[in-house]
Amino acid sequence: MHYRLIVRHAGVEGRGQTENLSERGAMASIDVDPALCAGDHIELDIELPGHGTVSVAASVRWTSTVLPGMTGLEFTQPISAELLGHIAELVTTGVDEAEGF
């Protein structure tokens, strides 16, 4: 699912989009300078269709050495009910019916 997001890390704000999304984390394409590194703790604002913007804390688990900005994220608990509900909705209705951008 491709959802727009804003990333905040160490006083810097960047933008990106999710490439996939689960209850535990996401893979995202992120444009922030300086680039993120494994172990960084970040804050995300994810634009969810029909739910508005939800905020979630995350840790960077990996960054791609091949695709600049491609990043693996693990959400920090607790995750908002809005985000969990949206993910459950995606699983129930299927990705083809969900709205992204």
DSSP file (Angstrom, degrees, kcal/mol; ACC not computed):
  #  RESIDUE AA STRUCTURE BP1 BP2  ACC     N-H-->O    O-->H-N    N-H-->O    O-->H-N    TCO  KAPPA ALPHA  PHI   PSI    X-CA   Y-CA   Z-CA
    1    1 A M              0   0    0      0, 0.0     2,-0.8     0, 0.0    98,-0.0   0.000 360.0 360.0 360.0 132.9    0.0    0.0    0.0
    2    2 A H        +     0   0    0     17,-0.1    99,-1.1    15,-0.1     2,-0.4  -0.851 360.0 163.0-101.7 104.4    1.3    3.4   -1.0
    3    3 A Y        -     0   0    0     -2,-0.8    15,-2.2    97,-0.1    45,-0.1  -0.968  38.5-115.5-121.5 138.2    0.5    6.0    1.7
    4    4 A R  E     -A   17   0A   0     -2,-0.4    43,-2.5    43,-0.3     2,-0.3  -0.374  39.3-177.3 -66.4 147.7    2.2    9.4    2.0
    5    5 A L  E     -AB  16  46A   0     11,-2.1    11,-1.7    41,-0.2     2,-0.4  -0.992  25.8-142.3-146.8 156.6    4.2    9.9    5.2
    6    6 A I  E     -AB  15  45A   0     39,-2.1    39,-2.2    -2,-0.3     2,-0.4  -0.963  21.1-156.5-114.8 136.3    6.2   12.5    7.0
    7    7 A V  E     -AB  14  44A   0      7,-2.5     7,-2.8    -2,-0.4     2,-0.5  -0.937   6.1-166.8-116.5 133.8    9.3   11.4    8.9
    8    8 A R  E     +AB  13  43A   0     35,-2.5    35,-2.1    -2,-0.4     2,-0.3  -0.986  17.4 158.0-121.6 129.9   10.9   13.2   11.8
    9    9 A H  E >   -A   12   0A   0      3,-2.7     3,-2.0    -2,-0.5    33,-0.1  -0.939  66.8 -15.1-152.4 125.8   14.4   12.3   13.0
   10   10 A A  T 3  S-     0   0    0     -2,-0.3     3,-0.1    31,-0.3    32,-0.0   0.859 127.5 -49.6  51.9  43.4   16.9   14.3   15.0
   11   11 A G  T 3  S+     0   0    0      1,-0.2     2,-0.4     0, 0.0    -1,-0.3   0.522 117.0 111.1  78.3   4.9   15.1   17.6   14.4
   12   12 A V  E <   -A    9   0A   0     -3,-2.0    -3,-2.7    22,-0.1     2,-0.4  -0.890  53.5-151.4-114.3 143.3   14.9   17.0   10.6
   13   13 A E  E     +A    8   0A   0     -2,-0.4     2,-0.3    -5,-0.2    -5,-0.2  -0.931  19.5 168.9-115.3 138.2   11.7   16.3    8.7
   14   14 A G  E     -A    7   0A   0     -7,-2.8    -7,-2.5    -2,-0.4     2,-0.3  -0.801  22.3-128.0-135.2 178.2   11.5   14.3    5.5
   15   15 A R  E     +AC   6  31A   0     16,-1.6    16,-3.5    -2,-0.3     2,-0.3  -0.832  33.6 135.6-127.2 164.4    8.8   12.8    3.2
   16   16 A G  E     -AC   5  30A   0    -11,-1.7   -11,-2.1    -2,-0.3     2,-0.3  -0.959  37.1-110.1-177.3-165.4    8.2    9.4    1.8
   17   17 A Q  E     -AC   4  29A   0     12,-1.9    12,-2.7    -2,-0.3   -13,-0.2  -0.990  28.1-110.2-150.1 148.6    5.6    6.7    1.0
   18   18 A T  E     - C   0  28A   0    -15,-2.2    10,-0.3    -2,-0.3   -15,-0.1  -0.507  17.8-170.4 -74.8 148.8    4.9    3.3    2.3
   19   19 A E  E    S-     0   0A   0      8,-3.8     2,-0.3     1,-0.5     9,-0.2   0.649  77.9  -2.8-105.8 -31.4    5.6    0.4    0.0
   20   20 A N  E     - C   0  27A   0      7,-1.5     7,-1.1   -17,-0.1    -1,-0.5  -0.958  67.2-154.7-152.7 167.4    3.9   -2.2    2.3
   21   21 A L  E     + C   0  26A   0     -2,-0.3     2,-0.3     5,-0.2     5,-0.2  -0.998  16.1 161.5-150.8 136.6    2.3   -2.1    5.7
   22   22 A S        -     0   0    0      3,-2.7     3,-0.1    -2,-0.3    65,-0.1  -0.872  53.8 -92.7-144.1 178.7    1.7   -4.5    8.5
   23   23 A E  S    S+     0   0    0     -2,-0.3     3,-0.1     1,-0.2    61,-0.1   0.762 124.8  41.8 -65.9 -24.2    0.8   -4.6   12.2
   24   24 A R  S    S-     0   0    0      1,-0.2    51,-2.5    50,-0.1     2,-0.3   0.671 125.2 -53.2 -98.9 -19.8    4.5   -4.8   13.1
   25   25 A G  E     - D   0  74A   0     49,-0.3    -3,-2.7    -3,-0.1     2,-0.3  -0.966  48.1-107.8 174.4-160.2    6.0   -2.3   10.6
   26   26 A A  E     -CD  21  73A   0     47,-1.6    47,-3.2    -2,-0.3     2,-0.5  -0.984  14.7-126.9-156.3 159.1    6.4   -1.1    7.1
   27   27 A M  E     +CD  20  72A   0     -7,-1.1    -8,-3.8    -2,-0.3    -7,-1.5  -0.973  42.6 177.0-107.4 132.9    8.8   -0.9    4.2
   28   28 A A  E     -CD  18  71A   0     43,-2.7    43,-3.0    -2,-0.5     2,-0.7  -0.972  36.9-131.0-140.3 150.9    9.0    2.7    3.0
   29   29 A S  E     -CD  17  70A   0    -12,-2.7   -12,-1.9    -2,-0.3     2,-0.4  -0.920  39.7-173.1 -97.3 115.8   10.8    4.9    0.5
   30   30 A I  E     -C   16   0A   0     39,-2.4     2,-0.7    -2,-0.7   -14,-0.2  -0.938  23.1-162.2-124.1 132.9   12.0    7.9    2.5
   31   31 A D  E     +C   15   0A   0    -16,-3.5   -16,-1.6    -2,-0.4     2,-0.3  -0.901  37.3 136.2-112.8 100.5   13.7   11.1    1.5
   32   32 A V        -     0   0    0     -2,-0.7     4,-0.1   -18,-0.2   -18,-0.1  -0.995  49.2-110.9-145.0 142.9   15.4   12.7    4.5
   33   33 A D  S    S+     0   0    0     -2,-0.3     2,-0.2   -20,-0.2   -20,-0.1  -0.976 104.1  36.0-125.5 118.7   18.8   14.3    4.8
   34   34 A P  S    S-     0   0    0      0, 0.0   -22,-0.1     0, 0.0    -1,-0.1   0.448 107.8-115.8 -76.7 159.0   20.9   12.9    6.4
   35   35 A A        -     0   0    0     -2,-0.2    -2,-0.1     1,-0.1     2,-0.1  -0.225  31.5-103.4 -62.4 151.1   19.8    9.5    5.4
   36   36 A L        -     0   0    0     -4,-0.1     2,-0.3    -6,-0.1    33,-0.1  -0.373  33.6-155.5 -74.2 155.3   18.5    7.1    8.0
   37   37 A C    >   -     0   0    0     -2,-0.1     3,-2.3    25,-0.0    23,-0.3  -0.932  33.1 -82.8-129.5 154.2   20.6    4.3    9.5
   38   38 A A  T 3  S+     0   0    0     -2,-0.3    23,-0.2     1,-0.3     3,-0.1  -0.310 117.6  30.3 -53.9 134.3   19.7    1.0   11.1
   39   39 A G  T 3  S+     0   0    0     21,-3.3    -1,-0.3     1,-0.4    22,-0.1   0.176  85.2 135.2  98.2 -16.3   18.9    1.6   14.8
   40   40 A D    <   -     0   0    0     -3,-2.3    20,-2.8    20,-0.1     2,-0.5  -0.378  49.5-139.0 -64.7 142.9   17.6    5.2   14.3
   41   41 A H  E     + E   0  59A   0     18,-0.2   -31,-0.3    -3,-0.1     2,-0.3  -0.920  31.2 174.1-104.0 128.6   14.4    6.0   16.2
   42   42 A I  E     - E   0  58A   0     16,-2.9    16,-2.4    -2,-0.5     2,-0.4  -0.830  29.9-130.1-132.2 165.5   11.9    8.0   14.2
   43   43 A E  E     -BE   8  57A   0    -35,-2.1   -35,-2.5    -2,-0.3     2,-0.4  -0.965  25.5-162.7-115.6 136.5    8.4    9.4   14.3
   44   44 A L  E     -BE   7  56A   0     12,-2.8    12,-2.3    -2,-0.4     2,-0.5  -0.942  16.2-161.6-121.1 141.6    6.0    8.9   11.3
   45   45 A D  E     -BE   6  55A   0    -39,-2.2   -39,-2.1    -2,-0.4     2,-0.5  -0.985  20.8-166.7-114.6 114.8    2.8   10.6   10.3
   46   46 A I  E     -BE   5  54A   0      8,-3.0     8,-2.5    -2,-0.5     2,-0.8  -0.897  16.7-137.4-108.2 127.8    1.0    8.3    7.9
   47   47 A E  E     - E   0  53A   0    -43,-2.5   -43,-0.3    -2,-0.5     6,-0.2  -0.748  24.4-170.0 -84.8 108.9   -1.9    9.5    5.8
   48   48 A L  E >>  - E   0  52A   0      4,-3.1     3,-2.1    -2,-0.8     4,-1.5  -0.885  26.8-114.8-103.0 125.4   -4.6    6.8    5.9
   49   49 A P  T 34 S+     0   0    0      0, 0.0    50,-0.1     0, 0.0    52,-0.0  -0.337 100.6   6.6 -57.5 130.7   -7.5    7.1    3.5
   50   50 A G  T 34 S+     0   0    0      1,-0.1     0, 0.0    -2,-0.0     0, 0.0   0.377 127.9  63.8  79.2  -5.3  -10.7    7.5    5.5
   51   51 A H  T <4 S-     0   0    0     -3,-2.1     2,-0.2     1,-0.3    -1,-0.1   0.480  90.6-139.8-124.5 -10.5   -8.8    7.8    8.8
   52   52 A G  E  <  -E   48   0A   0     -4,-1.5    -4,-3.1     2,-0.0     2,-0.5  -0.501  55.1 -21.3  79.7-153.5   -6.8   11.0    8.4
   53   53 A T  E     -E   47   0A   0     -6,-0.2     2,-0.4    -2,-0.2    -6,-0.2  -0.794  59.9-168.6 -97.4 131.0   -3.2   11.1    9.6
   54   54 A V  E     -E   46   0A   0     -8,-2.5    -8,-3.0    -2,-0.5     2,-0.4  -0.932  12.0-140.9-117.3 144.5   -2.0    8.7   12.3
   55   55 A S  E     +E   45   0A   0     -2,-0.4    25,-0.4   -10,-0.2     2,-0.3  -0.819  23.6 170.1-104.8 143.0    1.3    9.1   14.2
   56   56 A V  E     -E   44   0A   0    -12,-2.3   -12,-2.8    -2,-0.4     2,-0.3  -0.989  28.1-131.0-150.7 141.1    3.5    6.1   15.1
   57   57 A A  E     +E   43   0A   0     19,-0.4    19,-2.8    -2,-0.3     2,-0.3  -0.663  34.4 175.7 -87.2 149.4    7.0    5.8   16.5
   58   58 A A  E     -EF  42  75A   0    -16,-2.4   -16,-2.9    17,-0.3     2,-0.4  -0.976  27.5-133.4-150.6 161.1    9.3    3.3   14.7
   59   59 A S  E     -EF  41  74A   0     15,-2.6    15,-2.6    -2,-0.3     2,-0.5  -0.950  28.9-119.8-115.3 140.0   12.9    2.0   14.7
   60   60 A V  E     + F   0  73A   0    -20,-2.8   -21,-3.3    -2,-0.4    13,-0.2  -0.695  31.0 177.2 -78.2 122.8   14.9    1.6   11.4
   61   61 A R  E     -     0   0A   0     11,-3.0     2,-0.3    -2,-0.5    12,-0.2   0.786  63.3  -7.9 -95.7 -35.3   15.7   -2.1   11.0
   62   62 A W  E     - F   0  72A   0     10,-1.2    10,-2.7   -25,-0.1     2,-0.4  -0.991  52.0-151.8-157.2 157.3   17.5   -1.9    7.7
   63   63 A T  E     - F   0  71A   0     -2,-0.3     8,-0.2     8,-0.2     2,-0.2  -0.992  32.2-111.0-130.8 142.8   18.3    0.5    4.8
   64   64 A S        -     0   0    0      6,-2.7     5,-0.3    -2,-0.4     6,-0.1  -0.469  14.7-163.0 -74.8 139.2   18.9   -0.7    1.2
   65   65 A T  S    S+     0   0    0     -2,-0.2    -1,-0.1     3,-0.1     0, 0.0   0.511  94.7  42.6 -92.2  -8.0   22.3   -0.4   -0.3
   66   66 A V  S    S+     0   0    0      1,-0.2    -1,-0.1     4,-0.1    -2,-0.0   0.808 114.2  44.7-103.6 -43.3   20.8   -0.8   -3.8
   67   67 A L  S >  S-     0   0    0      3,-0.1     3,-2.1     0, 0.0    -3,-0.3  -0.886  87.9-130.2-108.9 103.2   17.7    1.4   -3.7
   68   68 A P  T 3  S+     0   0    0      0, 0.0     3,-0.1     0, 0.0    -3,-0.1  -0.250  89.2  11.6 -55.6 130.9   18.4    4.8   -2.0
   69   69 A G  T 3  S+     0   0    0     -5,-0.3   -39,-2.4     1,-0.3     2,-0.4   0.205  86.1 135.4  89.1 -15.0   15.9    5.7    0.7
   70   70 A M  E <   +D   29   0A   0     -3,-2.1    -6,-2.7   -41,-0.2     2,-0.4  -0.555  34.6 179.3 -71.9 125.8   14.3    2.2    0.8
   71   71 A T  E     -DF  28  63A   0    -43,-3.0   -43,-2.7    -2,-0.4     2,-0.5  -0.981  30.4-140.4-138.0 136.9   13.9    1.5    4.5
   72   72 A G  E     -DF  27  62A   0    -10,-2.7   -11,-3.0    -2,-0.4   -10,-1.2  -0.870  28.0-167.6 -96.5 127.3   12.6   -1.3    6.7
   73   73 A L  E     -DF  26  60A   0    -47,-3.2   -47,-1.6    -2,-0.5     2,-0.5  -0.918  16.5-158.8-121.0 140.5   10.7    0.0    9.8
   74   74 A E  E     -DF  25  59A   0    -15,-2.6   -15,-2.6    -2,-0.4   -49,-0.3  -0.981  27.2-126.5-114.3 122.7    9.5   -1.7   13.0
   75   75 A F  E     - F   0  58A   0    -51,-2.5     2,-0.4    -2,-0.5   -17,-0.3  -0.390  18.3-128.6 -67.6 142.8    6.7    0.1   14.8
   76   76 A T        -     0   0    0    -19,-2.8   -19,-0.4     2,-0.1    -1,-0.1  -0.786  45.8 -77.2 -90.7 133.0    7.3    0.8   18.5
   77   77 A Q  S    S+     0   0    0     -2,-0.4     2,-0.1   -21,-0.1    -1,-0.0  -0.404 103.6  51.3 -71.5 150.4    4.5   -0.3   20.7
   78   78 A P        -     0   0    0      0, 0.0     2,-0.4     0, 0.0   -21,-0.3   0.602  69.7-164.7 -84.5 154.7    1.8    0.8   21.4
   79   79 A I        -     0   0    0     -2,-0.1   -23,-0.1    -4,-0.1    -2,-0.1  -0.819  30.7 -99.9-100.4 141.1    0.3    1.3   17.9
   80   80 A S     >  -     0   0    0     -2,-0.4     4,-2.3   -25,-0.4     5,-0.2  -0.196  21.1-124.5 -61.9 149.9   -2.8    3.4   17.6
   81   81 A A  H  > S+     0   0    0      1,-0.2     4,-2.7     2,-0.2     5,-0.2   0.843 111.1  58.9 -61.4 -34.7   -6.2    1.8   17.3
   82   82 A E  H  > S+     0   0    0      2,-0.2     4,-2.1     1,-0.2    -1,-0.2   0.919 108.1  44.0 -62.0 -44.2   -6.8    3.7   14.0
   83   83 A L  H  > S+     0   0    0      2,-0.2     4,-2.3     1,-0.2    -2,-0.2   0.937 115.4  47.2 -68.1 -46.0   -3.7    2.2   12.4
   84   84 A L  H  X S+     0   0    0     -4,-2.3     4,-2.3     1,-0.2    -2,-0.2   0.903 112.7  50.5 -61.9 -40.5   -4.5   -1.3   13.6
   85   85 A G  H  X S+     0   0    0     -4,-2.7     4,-2.1     2,-0.2    -1,-0.2   0.894 109.9  50.0 -63.8 -40.5   -8.1   -1.0   12.5
   86   86 A H  H  X S+     0   0    0     -4,-2.1     4,-2.2     2,-0.2    -2,-0.2   0.913 110.8  48.9 -65.3 -42.7   -7.0    0.2    9.0
   87   87 A I  H  X S+     0   0    0     -4,-2.3     4,-2.1     1,-0.2    -2,-0.2   0.919 110.6  50.8 -63.8 -42.6   -4.6   -2.7    8.6
   88   88 A A  H  X S+     0   0    0     -4,-2.3     4,-2.1     1,-0.2    -1,-0.2   0.886 108.8  52.9 -60.6 -38.6   -7.3   -5.2    9.7
   89   89 A E  H  X S+     0   0    0     -4,-2.1     4,-3.1     2,-0.2     5,-0.4   0.894 106.9  52.0 -63.1 -41.0   -9.6   -3.6    7.1
   90   90 A L  H  X S+     0   0    0     -4,-2.2     4,-2.1     1,-0.2    -2,-0.2   0.907 110.2  48.4 -61.5 -42.0   -7.0   -4.1    4.4
   91   91 A V  H  < S+     0   0    0     -4,-2.1    -1,-0.2     2,-0.2    -2,-0.2   0.895 116.5  43.5 -65.3 -39.9   -6.7   -7.8    5.3
   92   92 A T  H  < S+     0   0    0     -4,-2.1    -2,-0.2    -5,-0.2    -1,-0.2   0.925 124.4  31.2 -73.0 -46.2  -10.5   -8.3    5.3
   93   93 A T  H  < S-     0   0    0     -4,-3.1     4,-0.2    -5,-0.1    -3,-0.2   0.718 109.6-119.3 -88.4 -21.5  -11.3   -6.3    2.1
   94   94 A G    >X  -     0   0    0     -4,-2.1     3,-0.8    -5,-0.4     4,-0.7   0.096  22.5 -90.7  92.2 150.1   -8.2   -7.0    0.2
   95   95 A V  G >4 S+     0   0    0      1,-0.2     3,-0.8     2,-0.2    -1,-0.1   0.834 118.0  65.9 -66.6 -35.1   -5.7   -4.5   -1.2
   96   96 A D  G 34 S+     0   0    0      1,-0.2    -1,-0.2    -6,-0.1    -2,-0.1   0.801 106.1  43.5 -59.6 -29.1   -7.4   -4.1   -4.6
   97   97 A E  G <4 S+     0   0    0     -3,-0.8    -1,-0.2    -4,-0.2    -2,-0.2   0.631  95.2  95.7 -91.5 -15.0  -10.4   -2.5   -2.9
   98   98 A A  S << S-     0   0    0     -3,-0.8     2,-0.6    -4,-0.7    -8,-0.0  -0.413  75.3-121.5 -77.4 152.9   -8.4   -0.2   -0.5
   99   99 A E        +     0   0    0    -50,-0.1     2,-0.1    -2,-0.1    -1,-0.1  -0.844  41.0 154.0 -99.1 125.4   -7.7    3.3   -1.5
  100  100 A G              0   0    0     -2,-0.6   -97,-0.1   -52,-0.1   -52,-0.0  -0.210 360.0 360.0-115.5-147.3   -4.1    4.5   -1.7
  101  101 A F              0   0    0    -99,-1.1   -98,-0.1    -2,-0.1    -2,-0.0   0.367 360.0 360.0-123.5 360.0   -2.8    7.4   -3.8
